[in-house]
Amino acid sequence: MSSGLLALLAFSPILLAAILLIGLRWPAKHAMPLVYLLTAAVGLLAWDMSFNRVLASTLQGLLITLGLLWIIFGAILLLNTLKHSGGITAIRAGFATISPDRRIQAIIIAWLFGCFIEGASGFGTPAAIAAPLLVAIGFPAMAAVLMGMLVQSTPVSFGAVGTPIIVGVNTGLDSATIGAQLVEQGSSWAQFLQLITSEVAIVHAIVGTVMPLVMAMMLTRFFGREKSWKVGLQVLPFAIFAGLAFTIPYALTGVFLGPEFPSLAGGLIGLAIVTSAARFGFLAPKTTWDFAPAKDWPSEWLGTVEMKLDQLTAKPMSSLRAWLPYVLVGVVLVISRVVPEVTAALKAVVLNFPDLLGEVGVSANFQPLYLPGGILVAVVLATFFLHGMRVRELATAVKESSRVLLSAGFVLLFTVPMVRILINSGVNNAELASMPILMARWVADSVGGIYPLLAPSIGALGAFIAGSNTVSNMMFSQFQFGVASSLGISSALIVAVQAVGAAAGNMVAIHNVVAASATVGLLGREGSILRKTIWPTLYYVLFTGLIALLGIYVLGISDPLNGG
């Protein structure tokens, strides 16, 4: 069988996912079981994998899914707990009085608060929180959803306390084989993953600093009376200041602390700096900008949900008390990652599953206390007492979070095992390289040295298909690594721009648009939002690709696996 035909067969599960999800608009819960079955069939028939290896890979995927669902559950549970304790309402109310300028309100609420929520919760929650908050203080529903979608970019690679890197890249790469190669080069898997993390943070910081300006310009162009980009540009000094207030601590945290903290730290530090600056009018434009009167808004802008801050809860709470759980998450996470004794104690509680069904290297483990899910659940229990909640309120939060978990979990039960079959297909009776590696070699031979320019677009495509940065990284990290190895260029940087592109792809992920639109009653108009978000997505992947080209061919960036 020719290499081109084998590459097509290896690519067929991803192609089927694209056809079903994008072309036929099937929901992922119907599409992904078929994609899993096709992957297993290609592995068994074309790659001549043993049935035992396919089954072991499936079990490995299910165990990895368990860890991922644990993180999702903790993140969503904390959010729902704060909703029922009155914490989210207190946070919202604190934003309403900062500045009358709608451009500044959008930057503070959607960009900075949204980045922080992404760091804490991930999984599309910033848009779902920011949109109703903006509507509550007087934004048109469509403008609110657009602002919420644009924040689904820079912070996403480190969303849900680093899940797209910790789970997505970590399990999307063949860590056993690559780790052995790294040891031979005098390095280690942990150092390699941290190198990827650092490069993700730096690239995002370069490309993402202008996103607040993009938000302001799109707000005035599509929702202003004057329909002008120029009016958005008036806020340029403040917007760049807000961008840097997030991206500088974000990049430093990614480089020096690891993948759990950049979006959390950048959002929290940026929020404190920019909110204080806005209260004093620092770098604010001379003229205050507002929408036209609500009676003049087109019906297309309006949702069916009306939100008023004073109707959300009757329980008064100070801003400090409301923010305390999120501050606790940050503090406990830092302690758990940088204090060796605490790290060791948390990692001591572990379920190990080595060499599943006797297949060497097909292993998994579950660390319930060390994974961010355990820390988030611990903070939820602390919040119960800190916010003086009733048992009934916490039970409702658990029930709502479990419902979200079931819907997300069903899709992941097929998606993650599919990815593991792809990665583990290198052990077979046909003596073929694994499916991602074979695809990578074919792409490297076909595209050649210009590939770094295209690498972020692959990540964005994965996020568009799957609705998740984490899943895109799982699907494509090994593929991207393989292309880089075939071309003899920095595999860490190519995997890093995969993760950056996958973050940007969240701006056009239908799943995220639907979730955000539902919170303000705007369902059915997702197409109008996507036609606007496609442009910043293209900006993000194009500039990321150019940075990758520059880094590899001008700056000579390398890594331990290509002589660096």
C-alpha positions, 0 to 999 in steps of 0.5 A: 500500500502506498504511503499516500493511501496509508496517510489517507487511511490514518487521516480518515477518522479526523476527516470523518469527524470534520464531515459529520460535525461541520458538514452534516452538523451532527452533535458530537455525541452522535459523531464521535462514537462512529469516529472511534469505531472507524479508528479501531477498524483502521487500526485492526485492518490496515495497521494490523494491530492486535485486538488486545492492543486496541482494547488496551488503548481504549481502556487507557483512554477511559482512564485518562478521561477519568482524570479529565472529567475530575478536573472538569467537575471541580472547575464547574462545581466551584463556579456553580457553588459561587453562583448559589452562594451569591459570590458571582453576583457580588463579583458582577456588582463590583464591575458595574461601577468602574467606568461608564465607557462601554469599551473599557467595561468590555475590556475589564469584564470580558478580557480580564475577568474572562481570562481569570475565569478561563484559568480557573474553569475553562471549558467555555465558561468565560463566555457563558459568564461574561455574556450575561454579566455584560447584558446585565449592565446594558450591552446588546445580547449579540455584542455580549456574546461576541465579546465573550467569544473573543476572550476564548483565545490567549488564556485558553491554552492554560484554561482549567488550571492548565488542562490543555497542557497537563492532559492535552499535550501530556497524553497527546504525545507518546511520552514513553518513547519520547521520554526515553529519547530525551533521557539519552540526550541528557534531558527529561520528559518533565523538562520537555513539557516545561519547554513547550509550556514556556514557548506557548506562554511566550507566543501567546503573550506576543500575539494576544496583547492586542486582543483587548484592542481587537475587542474594542474595535469590533464592538464599535464597528458592529454595535456603535451608532457610527459603525466605525473601527476608528472609534475603537482605536481611540481606546488603544493606549488603555487596551494595550495597557490592559493587554500587557497587564495580563500577558506579562505576568501570564508569560512570566508565570508560564516560564517559571511556574508551569502550566497551571498558573498563567491564566489564573495569575495573569487574570488576577494580577491584570484585573487588580491593576487595570480596575484600579487604573480605570477608576482613576481614568488612567489612559482612558479616552477623552470621550466616553463611548456608549451604544445607541438607545436600546429602543434603536437596537436591531432585533437581531442584537436582542436575546430573550433573557433579561438579567438584572443584578439585583434579582440574582440573589438576596444574600449580600456579600463583600467583594473580598469574600466573593473573590476569596475562593478563587484566590484560594485556588491560586494559592493552594495550586502554587503551594501544591506545585512548588513545595516538594513535601506537599507535592509528594504527599498529594502524589502519594494517593495514586491509582496506577494502571501499568501495562494494561492487558499486558501491553508494554507502555500502554499505562495510565494513572489517576492522582485524585488529590494532585490533579487540579480537580481535587484542589478545586473540590477542596476549595468548594468545601471551604467555600461552603463555610466561608460563604455560610451556605446551606446544604441545599445550595451546595447540593444544587451546585453538585447536581448542576455540575454533574449534569454538565459532566454527563454531557461532556463525559459521553463525548470524551468516552469515545474521543480520548480512546480514539486518540490513544488508538492512533498514538499506540498504533506504532506496535503492529504486525504490519511493521508500520509507524503509528498513524500520526507519525505516518501522516506526519512523514507524508505531510513533511514530504509534501509541504516541506519547510513552510510547515511551521506557518501551517501548524497553528491552523491544524490546532485551530481546526481540531478545536473547531471540530472538537470544541476543545483545546484539550481534545485538539492537543490530544488529537494532533500533538503527536502528529505535529511532533512527527512532522517536526521530527521529519523536518528536523526542526524544533518539535517543542516549538511546533507542539507549542504553536499547535496548542496556541492555534488550538486555543485560537480555534475556540473563538470559532468553536460552535460548542462555545458559541452555543453555550454563550448564546444560550445564557442570553437567549440568543440561540439560532444566531450562531452564524452571525457570531461566527462570521465575526469571530473568524477574522480574529481567529485568522489573525491569531493563527497567521501571526502564530505561524509567522512567529514559528517560521521566524523562531525556527529559521531566523532565531534558530530555536531548537530543543533536546530532540533536534540537537539544541 
